[in-house]
Amino acid sequence: MLRTLGQVRAYGLQDVQHALDVCAQDPVSNVFVAARILESGLLGTRGPLFGYASGEEHALCWCAANVVPVEASPKALAALSAKVVRRRATASSIFGPADQVLDLWGRLERHWGVPREIRENQLVLTMQVPPSLLGLTGDAQVRPARPEELDLVVPAAEAMFTEEIGYPPYQGSGAAYRRAVQGLIEQGRTLVRVEDGQVVFKADLGSVALGVAQVQGVWVHPRYRGQGLAAPAMVSVVEHTIAQVAPVVSLYVNDFNAAAVATYRRAGFVQTGTFATVLL
């Protein structure tokens, strides 16, 4: 059995429902972790989820390549951070609600060193009314990607990741990354516009849980930028998602990406929270 630190322990299969209940306190903010819980089932004895309990207070921390706190007070973060340090030497990123992320990073920084970048103000944007009811017109050419279009989607996904994060999504073999992209397509969670055998717009429903779908990986081919394509395409993404996947659609975007923020607002999104991301 794993040793625990105070009120923190690794969660497993028997804790799935409780963990989802904690995430459900804020489904939009916590959809990433809720989706990973549903996907993994928290199988195994060294799973990536830690739980904290003290009286009526319950918090979580997803601890894998991405570290993500859930409903964690400073007291909970103090306990969870000790467990995170014991489990991992570093991670790719820490992200989630800004107050929790920045507090957690303050506790991990002396162990994990200088970050590549800290994005302290990322707008959490949400929609739950079909855009058509708001008088917004979508792009009829945006649709779910087809399995046979995998070879078209992978380069677009790679380009988006590299532009956003600053390095490619994999080193060496891209087989695992290709399988991840394929999985999204097979689930109907990648939407595209294709012209002349090339993806010119792409968006993924990267996390779906608790009635929320989080849009990730939004990308427009460089040759098509500045032509007004993105906003109608996002309208279609939201319309499809509300009708077919989940009643609430969310995403988060860097505050300094003025063009993207303007696009999402034109598509009907409104701010409902603030995230932060520490890139390591």
Rosetta silent file (secondary structure, phi, psi, omega in degrees, C-alpha in Angstrom):
SEQUENCE: MLRTLGQVRAYGLQDVQHALDVCAQDPVSNVFVAARILESGLLGTRGPLFGYASGEEHALCWCAANVVPVEASPKALAALSAKVVRRRATASSIFGPADQVLDLWGRLERHWGVPREIRENQLVLTMQVPPSLLGLTGDAQVRPARPEELDLVVPAAEAMFTEEIGYPPYQGSGAAYRRAVQGLIEQGRTLVRVEDGQVVFKADLGSVALGVAQVQGVWVHPRYRGQGLAAPAMVSVVEHTIAQVAPVVSLYVNDFNAAAVATYRRAGFVQTGTFATVLL
SCORE:     score description
SCORE:     0.000 S_00000001
   1 L     0.000  141.889  177.060    0.000    0.000    0.000 S_00000001
   2 L   -67.095  138.684  172.062    1.166    3.523   -0.759 S_00000001
   3 L   -71.248  143.941  179.017    2.212    5.596    2.214 S_00000001
   4 L  -106.278  156.879  175.515    0.046    8.670    2.645 S_00000001
   5 E  -110.438  103.014  179.831    1.014   12.171    3.648 S_00000001
   6 L    61.388 -119.084 -175.087   -1.491   13.404    6.209 S_00000001
   7 L   -99.345   21.455 -179.510   -4.914   13.570    4.603 S_00000001
   8 E  -111.202  137.163  174.032   -3.770   12.765    1.048 S_00000001
   9 E  -148.711  158.426  174.707   -3.971    9.360   -0.608 S_00000001
  10 E   -70.828  136.267  178.525   -3.942    7.881   -4.090 S_00000001
  11 L   -93.605  148.932  178.872   -7.435    7.288   -5.433 S_00000001
  12 L  -133.462 -162.731 -174.508   -8.469    4.073   -7.153 S_00000001
  13 H   -52.551  -40.064 -176.569  -11.448    2.319   -8.673 S_00000001
  14 H   -70.326  -10.813 -175.876  -13.501    2.533   -5.489 S_00000001
  15 H  -103.706    2.931 -173.211  -13.100    6.333   -5.465 S_00000001
  16 H   -57.058  -50.859 -176.119  -14.376    7.092   -8.972 S_00000001
  17 H   -64.792  -41.203  178.228  -17.825    8.333   -7.985 S_00000001
  18 H   -62.082  -43.219 -179.835  -16.528   10.429   -5.106 S_00000001
  19 H   -62.581  -41.146  177.749  -13.886   11.991   -7.361 S_00000001
  20 H   -65.108  -34.892  177.378  -16.513   12.813   -9.980 S_00000001
  21 H   -64.292  -37.836  177.043  -18.674   14.390   -7.261 S_00000001
  22 H   -65.002  -45.668  178.737  -15.760   16.665   -6.320 S_00000001
  23 H   -60.552  -34.665 -176.186  -15.278   17.630   -9.976 S_00000001
  24 L   -68.074   -9.598  174.579  -19.013   18.321  -10.289 S_00000001
  25 L   -63.068  -27.246  175.746  -18.700   21.285   -7.915 S_00000001
  26 L  -149.465   81.776 -173.203  -17.498   23.204  -10.990 S_00000001
  27 L   -58.624  -34.877 -178.866  -18.019   21.050  -14.103 S_00000001
  28 L   -67.760  -49.258 -178.457  -16.583   23.623  -16.509 S_00000001
  29 L   -66.851  -31.082 -170.343  -13.341   24.167  -14.606 S_00000001
  30 L  -106.443   13.240 -174.824  -12.909   20.490  -13.780 S_00000001
  31 H   -63.926  -34.851 -179.674  -13.961   18.816  -17.023 S_00000001
  32 H   -59.187  -49.978 -178.309  -10.399   17.796  -17.948 S_00000001
  33 H   -67.967  -41.420  178.518   -9.894   15.791  -14.768 S_00000001
  34 H   -58.884  -41.551  179.453  -13.424   14.376  -14.836 S_00000001
  35 H   -65.417  -40.295  179.087  -12.874   13.155  -18.394 S_00000001
  36 H   -67.010  -34.828  176.477   -9.560   11.523  -17.469 S_00000001
  37 H   -62.824  -45.619 -179.463  -11.247    9.788  -14.510 S_00000001
  38 H   -65.408  -38.310 -178.952  -13.945    8.393  -16.786 S_00000001
  39 H   -69.152  -41.052 -173.969  -11.416    7.280  -19.395 S_00000001
  40 H   -89.030  -26.831 -173.310   -9.038    5.577  -16.965 S_00000001
  41 L    66.399    6.972 -178.193  -11.487    4.279  -14.382 S_00000001
  42 L    53.717   40.143  178.233   -8.644    4.956  -11.899 S_00000001
  43 L   -75.918  151.246  177.889   -7.414    1.413  -12.390 S_00000001
  44 L    96.676  165.089 -176.121   -4.153    0.314  -10.792 S_00000001
  45 L   -95.760  -10.822  177.165   -2.448    0.929   -7.471 S_00000001
  46 L  -124.417   51.722 -178.824   -0.323    3.888   -8.598 S_00000001
  47 L   -66.322  167.801 -174.007   -2.974    5.849  -10.403 S_00000001
  48 L   -87.960    4.748 -176.365   -2.501    9.505  -11.301 S_00000001
  49 E  -112.147  128.340  173.236   -5.192   10.957   -9.031 S_00000001
  50 E  -107.239  144.253  175.665   -4.665   12.066   -5.435 S_00000001
  51 E  -118.480  146.378  178.324   -7.487   12.963   -3.093 S_00000001
  52 E  -122.672  137.155  177.262   -7.415   15.236   -0.063 S_00000001
  53 E  -140.392  133.876  175.344   -9.959   15.164    2.747 S_00000001
  54 E  -152.064  103.668 -175.961  -10.263   17.245    5.889 S_00000001
  55 L    62.978 -124.046  179.078  -13.651   17.395    7.561 S_00000001
  56 L   -87.956   -2.171 -177.176  -16.115   18.583    4.925 S_00000001
  57 E   -91.229  130.823  177.135  -13.353   19.724    2.561 S_00000001
  58 E  -133.824  136.517  179.522  -12.427   17.492   -0.371 S_00000001
  59 E  -143.630  165.132 -179.425   -9.963   18.263   -3.152 S_00000001
  60 E  -134.758  163.148  168.819   -8.137   16.422   -5.917 S_00000001
  61 E  -147.515  116.782  172.755   -4.959   16.684   -7.944 S_00000001
  62 E   -76.951  130.193 -171.285   -4.421   14.925  -11.250 S_00000001
  63 E  -133.396   83.410  176.910   -0.732   14.072  -11.390 S_00000001
  64 L  -135.127 -142.399  176.763    0.475   12.823  -14.763 S_00000001
  65 L   -58.601  -33.731  171.823    2.193   14.605  -17.662 S_00000001
  66 E  -108.504  136.650  176.466   -0.181   17.440  -16.766 S_00000001
  67 E  -106.513  124.514 -171.882   -0.745   18.378  -13.134 S_00000001
  68 E  -136.490  114.157  177.085   -4.237   19.751  -12.502 S_00000001
  69 E   -80.768  151.441 -178.724   -5.693   20.783   -9.110 S_00000001
  70 E  -133.935  117.015  173.291   -9.417   20.434   -8.425 S_00000001
  71 L    53.808   42.016 -172.285  -11.354   22.407   -5.788 S_00000001
  72 L  -105.941  123.822  172.806   -8.206   22.815   -3.677 S_00000001
  73 L   -77.592  168.062  174.818   -7.790   25.380   -0.895 S_00000001
  74 H   -54.686  -39.068  178.181   -4.303   26.563    0.138 S_00000001
  75 H   -63.526  -43.557  178.269   -4.350   24.007    2.951 S_00000001
  76 H   -65.290  -40.781 -179.475   -5.234   21.231    0.522 S_00000001
  77 H   -64.640  -34.890  177.158   -2.604   22.393   -1.955 S_00000001
  78 H   -60.378  -43.758  179.827    0.070   22.289    0.734 S_00000001
  79 H   -72.067  -43.203 -178.306   -0.705   18.631    1.368 S_00000001
  80 H   -66.078  -38.543 -177.926   -1.198   17.711   -2.280 S_00000001
  81 H   -62.081  -35.763  177.656    2.018   19.400   -3.433 S_00000001
  82 H   -62.419  -38.697  179.024    4.080   17.212   -1.103 S_00000001
  83 H   -71.007  -39.193  179.027    2.572   14.132   -2.712 S_00000001
  84 H   -60.290  -44.840 -179.489    3.097   15.505   -6.231 S_00000001
  85 H   -62.605  -38.549  178.627    6.799   16.070   -5.546 S_00000001
  86 H   -68.451  -31.924 -176.770    7.166   12.538   -4.258 S_00000001
  87 H   -81.825  -39.807 -171.438    5.435   11.087   -7.302 S_00000001
  88 L  -130.156  145.108  175.720    7.025   13.101  -10.110 S_00000001
  89 L   -81.379  -26.990  176.409   10.369   14.745  -10.832 S_00000001
  90 L  -168.490 -173.812  177.320    8.643   17.197  -13.176 S_00000001
  91 L  -151.711  174.855  176.583    5.711   17.495  -15.584 S_00000001
  92 L   -79.915  -36.816 -178.526    4.880   19.087  -18.922 S_00000001
  93 E  -162.525  162.543  168.399    2.511   21.641  -17.430 S_00000001
  94 E  -123.508  128.436  178.940    0.326   22.659  -14.534 S_00000001
  95 E  -148.834  163.324 -179.168   -3.030   24.144  -15.464 S_00000001
  96 E   142.405 -162.902  179.565   -6.477   24.852  -14.108 S_00000001
  97 E   -52.430  133.259 -168.046   -8.166   27.603  -12.083 S_00000001
  98 H   -58.316  -43.224 -177.186   -5.658   30.423  -11.761 S_00000001
  99 H   -62.935  -40.167 -179.714   -5.708   30.805   -7.991 S_00000001
 100 H   -70.776  -42.770 -177.367   -5.089   27.095   -7.431 S_00000001
 101 H   -64.571  -45.952 -176.640   -2.429   26.756  -10.137 S_00000001
 102 H   -68.993  -35.443  174.234   -0.386   29.748   -9.038 S_00000001
 103 H   -63.963  -47.784 -179.291   -0.541   28.655   -5.386 S_00000001
 104 H   -62.070  -42.789  179.932    0.488   25.116   -6.321 S_00000001
 105 H   -62.915  -37.178  176.977    3.322   26.344   -8.515 S_00000001
 106 H   -58.853  -27.666  179.185    4.636   28.463   -5.659 S_00000001
 107 H   -87.829  -24.115 -177.345    5.027   25.235   -3.679 S_00000001
 108 H   -95.665  -19.365 -169.994    6.554   23.209   -6.532 S_00000001
 109 H   -57.038  -42.093 -177.057    8.891   25.811   -8.027 S_00000001
 110 H   -68.253  -18.547  178.125   11.817   25.146   -5.704 S_00000001
 111 H   -92.644  -34.826 -171.052   11.662   21.467   -6.636 S_00000001
 112 H  -105.390   -6.175  172.771   10.997   21.754  -10.379 S_00000001
 113 L    83.326 -166.247 -173.403   13.043   24.806  -11.307 S_00000001
 114 L   -74.347  128.031  178.205   12.484   27.645  -13.744 S_00000001
 115 L   -77.409  159.510  173.863    9.420   27.246  -15.987 S_00000001
 116 L   -70.015  -37.081 -177.724    9.488   27.926  -19.706 S_00000001
 117 E  -165.261  145.792  172.034    6.492   30.224  -19.368 S_00000001
 118 E  -119.872  120.697  177.716    3.720   31.169  -16.972 S_00000001
 119 E  -105.322   97.882 -168.404    0.414   32.189  -18.518 S_00000001
 120 E   -83.209  -17.228 -172.819   -1.362   33.786  -15.582 S_00000001
 121 E  -135.485   88.368  177.783   -4.532   35.031  -17.233 S_00000001
 122 E  -111.914  126.132 -175.384   -6.341   32.619  -19.517 S_00000001
 123 E   -78.248  124.366  171.099  -10.000   33.327  -20.162 S_00000001
 124 E   -88.207  117.709 -175.840  -12.407   30.452  -19.543 S_00000001
 125 E  -115.279  143.845 -171.678  -15.198   30.957  -22.075 S_00000001
 126 E  -139.831  148.599  170.546  -18.513   29.128  -22.100 S_00000001
 127 E  -139.997  141.332  173.589  -21.667   28.691  -24.191 S_00000001
 128 L  -140.224   11.479  172.868  -24.840   26.757  -23.448 S_00000001
 129 L  -114.136  127.563  178.023  -27.312   28.309  -25.884 S_00000001
 130 L   -53.001  131.031 -177.576  -27.201   27.045  -29.474 S_00000001
 131 H   -56.402  -30.537  179.936  -25.693   29.851  -31.576 S_00000001
 132 H   -61.326  -30.444  177.888  -28.557   29.596  -34.061 S_00000001
 133 H   -75.291  -13.720  176.515  -30.895   30.827  -31.329 S_00000001
 134 H   -97.091    5.573 -179.811  -28.660   33.875  -30.969 S_00000001
 135 L    79.630   17.437 -178.730  -28.937   34.657  -34.668 S_00000001
 136 L   -93.824  140.305 -178.122  -25.388   33.482  -35.422 S_00000001
 137 L  -105.429  130.033 -179.409  -24.615   31.763  -38.712 S_00000001
 138 L   -92.162 -175.110  178.234  -22.189   28.879  -38.880 S_00000001
 139 L  -102.566  112.591 -175.492  -20.008   27.400  -41.591 S_00000001
 140 L   -66.032  -14.340 -179.200  -21.881   24.589  -43.338 S_00000001
 141 L   -87.802   -5.730  177.041  -18.580   23.016  -44.429 S_00000001
 142 L   -83.644  130.170 -173.995  -17.475   22.277  -40.843 S_00000001
 143 E  -155.221  166.507  174.068  -18.233   18.652  -39.959 S_00000001
 144 E   -62.878  138.127  176.344  -16.856   15.705  -37.969 S_00000001
 145 L   -66.029  149.552  179.642  -13.652   14.342  -39.473 S_00000001
 146 L   -96.971  149.506 -179.529  -13.902   10.933  -41.130 S_00000001
 147 H   -52.847  -37.002 -178.299  -11.637    8.002  -40.177 S_00000001
 148 H   -72.978   -5.259  178.587  -10.116    7.950  -43.660 S_00000001
 149 H   -96.387   12.379 -178.814   -9.004   11.587  -43.172 S_00000001
 150 H   -53.432  -43.754 -177.676   -6.518   10.725  -40.425 S_00000001
 151 H   -67.339  -19.561  174.919   -3.544   11.522  -42.660 S_00000001
 152 H   -83.815  -35.617 -174.020   -5.009   14.988  -43.290 S_00000001
 153 H   -77.943  -37.316 -176.060   -5.778   15.719  -39.641 S_00000001
 154 H   -56.572  -48.189  178.931   -2.467   14.634  -38.079 S_00000001
 155 H   -61.010  -36.286  177.926   -0.355   17.403  -39.724 S_00000001
 156 H   -66.127  -41.879  178.864   -2.927   20.010  -38.679 S_00000001
 157 H   -64.306  -42.365  178.468   -2.899   18.706  -35.101 S_00000001
 158 H   -62.035  -43.880 -179.315    0.905   18.725  -35.017 S_00000001
 159 H   -63.352  -43.313  179.835    1.036   22.289  -36.355 S_00000001
 160 H   -60.761  -48.548 -178.222   -1.494   23.530  -33.809 S_00000001
 161 H   -59.830  -46.792 -177.136    0.366   21.958  -30.879 S_00000001
 162 H   -63.059  -41.337  178.733    3.739   23.291  -32.014 S_00000001
 163 H   -65.139  -41.179 -174.081    2.405   26.823  -32.505 S_00000001
 164 H   -76.976  -42.108 -172.000    0.632   26.869  -29.133 S_00000001
 165 H   -97.755  -29.599  177.161    3.206   25.154  -26.905 S_00000001
 166 L   104.446   -0.239  175.283    6.456   25.968  -28.672 S_00000001
 167 L  -152.743  161.733 -176.247    7.711   22.465  -29.426 S_00000001
 168 L   -65.962  159.440 -176.877    6.404   19.411  -31.344 S_00000001
 169 L   -74.963   -6.561  178.363    3.909   17.044  -29.681 S_00000001
 170 L  -158.447  159.916  172.031    6.333   14.117  -29.737 S_00000001
 171 L  -119.381  142.491 -178.300    9.978   13.185  -30.231 S_00000001
 172 L    76.577 -133.266 -178.216   10.992   10.152  -32.243 S_00000001
 173 L   -66.769  136.299  177.553    8.107    7.937  -33.294 S_00000001
 174 L   -98.471   17.144 -174.117    4.781    9.656  -33.709 S_00000001
 175 H   -62.109  -45.053 -178.065    2.787    6.432  -33.414 S_00000001
 176 H   -65.584  -40.584  179.068    1.276    7.187  -29.994 S_00000001
 177 H   -64.996  -41.539  178.421    0.331   10.716  -31.036 S_00000001
 178 H   -60.918  -40.225  178.308   -1.232    9.406  -34.231 S_00000001
 179 H   -64.717  -37.357  178.612   -3.303    6.933  -32.199 S_00000001
 180 H   -64.686  -43.727  177.026   -4.515    9.752  -29.952 S_00000001
 181 H   -63.010  -42.469  178.480   -5.635   11.800  -32.964 S_00000001
 182 H   -60.266  -40.651  179.765   -7.266    8.706  -34.435 S_00000001
 183 H   -61.116  -42.137  177.889   -9.138    8.094  -31.190 S_00000001
 184 H   -63.364  -41.881  179.491  -10.671   11.557  -31.252 S_00000001
 185 H   -63.548  -44.784 -177.524  -11.751   11.115  -34.846 S_00000001
 186 H   -65.172  -27.400  176.524  -13.292    7.713  -34.163 S_00000001
 187 L   -84.055   -1.535 -177.487  -15.267    9.195  -31.260 S_00000001
 188 L    74.459   25.759 -174.174  -16.577   11.967  -33.502 S_00000001
 189 L  -108.837   13.135  171.108  -14.738   14.573  -31.462 S_00000001
 190 E  -119.132  124.622  178.292  -12.661   16.235  -34.163 S_00000001
 191 E  -112.361  140.104 -173.741  -14.411   18.740  -36.420 S_00000001
 192 E  -140.293  160.981  161.128  -12.828   19.992  -39.607 S_00000001
 193 E  -121.720  126.088 -177.173  -13.269   21.974  -42.755 S_00000001
 194 E  -116.944  131.544  175.492  -11.398   20.400  -45.651 S_00000001
 195 E  -132.600  131.193  177.051  -10.632   22.079  -48.955 S_00000001
 196 L    51.380   43.265  176.304   -8.697   20.564  -51.855 S_00000001
 197 L    72.099   22.958 -178.032   -7.537   17.654  -49.744 S_00000001
 198 E  -139.728  137.944  175.619   -6.227   19.849  -46.935 S_00000001
 199 E   -73.850  123.820  177.809   -7.529   20.696  -43.460 S_00000001
 200 E  -109.220  -15.755  173.962   -8.080   24.452  -43.269 S_00000001
 201 E  -146.362  141.731  178.151   -9.894   24.459  -39.899 S_00000001
 202 E  -147.538  143.349  171.244   -9.784   21.996  -37.007 S_00000001
 203 E  -149.626  142.009  179.578  -11.165   21.810  -33.475 S_00000001
 204 E  -113.890  145.518  167.342  -11.232   18.931  -30.998 S_00000001
 205 E   -94.379   83.334 -168.506  -13.609   18.123  -28.169 S_00000001
 206 E   -73.026  -27.374  179.545  -10.673   17.040  -26.054 S_00000001
 207 E  -138.266  127.760  178.697  -12.500   16.502  -22.765 S_00000001
 208 E  -134.016  120.637  179.604  -16.150   15.525  -22.326 S_00000001
 209 E  -171.241  154.519  172.173  -17.684   14.854  -18.898 S_00000001
 210 L    55.517   32.718  178.475  -20.376   16.053  -16.500 S_00000001
 211 L    78.009   13.958 -178.972  -22.403   17.608  -19.301 S_00000001
 212 E  -125.227  139.201  170.704  -19.491   19.746  -20.508 S_00000001
 213 E  -118.133  123.904  179.434  -17.390   19.506  -23.672 S_00000001
 214 E   -98.829  122.050  179.368  -14.103   21.388  -23.658 S_00000001
 215 E   -81.589  130.840  178.153  -12.910   22.546  -27.077 S_00000001
 216 E  -135.943  167.850  172.385   -9.169   22.210  -27.635 S_00000001
 217 E    64.157   31.742  178.829   -6.779   22.271  -30.547 S_00000001
 218 E   -71.547  129.775 -174.555   -8.506   25.034  -32.516 S_00000001
 219 E  -150.606  138.186  172.835   -6.434   25.755  -35.610 S_00000001
 220 E  -120.480  132.778  178.676   -6.773   27.620  -38.900 S_00000001
 221 L   -55.736  136.405 -176.438   -4.340   26.971  -41.728 S_00000001
 222 H   -51.573  -35.419 -177.768   -1.994   29.978  -42.039 S_00000001
 223 H   -70.095  -15.223 -176.400   -3.085   30.680  -45.616 S_00000001
 224 H  -107.782    4.184 -178.825   -6.687   31.080  -44.470 S_00000001
 225 L   -75.881  151.148  179.715   -6.133   33.321  -41.475 S_00000001
 226 L    76.422   12.203 -178.701   -7.550   36.832  -41.455 S_00000001
 227 L  -111.287    9.941  177.605  -10.348   35.889  -43.851 S_00000001
 228 L    77.727   19.470 -177.721  -13.177   35.600  -41.325 S_00000001
 229 L   -79.537  -35.423 -167.060  -13.256   31.811  -41.410 S_00000001
 230 H   -66.847  -44.522 -175.228  -12.747   31.066  -37.714 S_00000001
 231 H   -63.489  -50.328  176.784  -15.839   32.610  -36.110 S_00000001
 232 H   -61.493  -34.853  177.995  -18.432   30.891  -38.336 S_00000001
 233 H   -63.561  -42.248  178.529  -16.470   27.652  -37.997 S_00000001
 234 H   -67.502  -34.777  174.446  -16.603   27.911  -34.206 S_00000001
 235 H   -57.069  -43.964  179.839  -20.337   28.633  -34.394 S_00000001
 236 H   -67.272  -37.520  176.958  -20.717   25.312  -36.201 S_00000001
 237 H   -60.418  -47.235 -179.005  -18.544   23.531  -33.650 S_00000001
 238 H   -65.530  -45.160 -179.533  -20.719   24.809  -30.805 S_00000001
 239 H   -57.746  -46.989  179.234  -23.993   24.079  -32.616 S_00000001
 240 H   -63.335  -43.555 -175.228  -22.888   20.498  -33.300 S_00000001
 241 H   -65.630  -45.753  179.592  -21.551   19.968  -29.797 S_00000001
 242 H   -63.342  -37.632 -177.825  -24.674   21.175  -27.992 S_00000001
 243 H   -75.803  -33.658 -168.768  -26.876   19.080  -30.266 S_00000001
 244 H  -116.873  -19.390 -168.431  -24.797   15.899  -30.284 S_00000001
 245 L  -123.633  -56.523 -175.426  -22.306   15.796  -27.408 S_00000001
 246 L  -156.910  149.222 -176.034  -22.933   17.964  -24.330 S_00000001
 247 L   -77.080  -13.462  178.826  -25.193   20.884  -23.369 S_00000001
 248 E  -122.873  133.193  179.298  -22.325   23.125  -22.233 S_00000001
 249 E  -118.474  132.238 -179.617  -19.331   24.025  -24.392 S_00000001
 250 E  -136.863  165.735  172.163  -16.208   25.599  -22.933 S_00000001
 251 E  -162.024  168.148  171.356  -12.644   26.463  -23.833 S_00000001
 252 E  -133.080  148.290 -170.756   -9.831   28.560  -22.446 S_00000001
 253 E  -142.925  144.531  178.280   -7.650   31.018  -24.329 S_00000001
 254 E   -64.939  136.832 -178.606   -4.628   33.172  -23.533 S_00000001
 255 L   -63.405  -26.928 -177.964   -5.572   36.757  -22.792 S_00000001
 256 L   -80.445   -7.796  178.438   -2.766   38.001  -25.041 S_00000001
 257 L   -89.273   76.709 -172.416   -4.212   36.181  -28.069 S_00000001
 258 H   -60.208  -38.639 -178.087   -6.448   39.071  -29.030 S_00000001
 259 H   -64.471  -43.211 -179.963   -7.468   37.609  -32.383 S_00000001
 260 H   -67.146  -42.131  179.333   -8.629   34.324  -30.822 S_00000001
 261 H   -59.784  -44.855  179.289  -10.469   36.090  -28.004 S_00000001
 262 H   -62.873  -39.425  178.852  -12.294   38.277  -30.530 S_00000001
 263 H   -60.917  -47.864 -177.289  -13.179   35.219  -32.621 S_00000001
 264 H   -66.767  -35.799  177.356  -14.673   33.359  -29.690 S_00000001
 265 H   -67.674  -36.888  176.640  -16.671   36.372  -28.584 S_00000001
 266 H   -65.705  -27.289  179.132  -18.058   36.758  -32.110 S_00000001
 267 L   -83.752   -1.170  174.374  -19.087   33.106  -31.892 S_00000001
 268 L   104.470    0.661 -179.376  -21.093   33.858  -28.736 S_00000001
 269 L   -72.968  147.897  174.604  -18.759   32.760  -25.930 S_00000001
 270 E  -128.727  151.638 -178.014  -18.724   34.643  -22.620 S_00000001
 271 E   -77.459  133.355  178.545  -16.138   34.536  -19.869 S_00000001
 272 E  -126.806    0.141 -179.595  -17.039   32.443  -16.824 S_00000001
 273 E  -175.697 -178.272  179.319  -13.654   31.968  -15.144 S_00000001
 274 E  -136.612  128.342  175.919   -9.893   32.386  -15.288 S_00000001
 275 E  -105.461  168.121  167.296   -7.261   29.693  -15.756 S_00000001
 276 E  -139.538  151.886  176.979   -3.495   29.767  -15.521 S_00000001
 277 E  -133.916  133.235  171.689   -0.923   27.463  -17.093 S_00000001
 278 E  -108.298  115.551  178.878    2.687   26.873  -16.091 S_00000001
 279 E   -93.188  128.011 -173.648    4.666   25.399  -18.994 S_00000001
 280 L  -112.847    0.000    0.000    7.668   23.361  -17.857 S_00000001
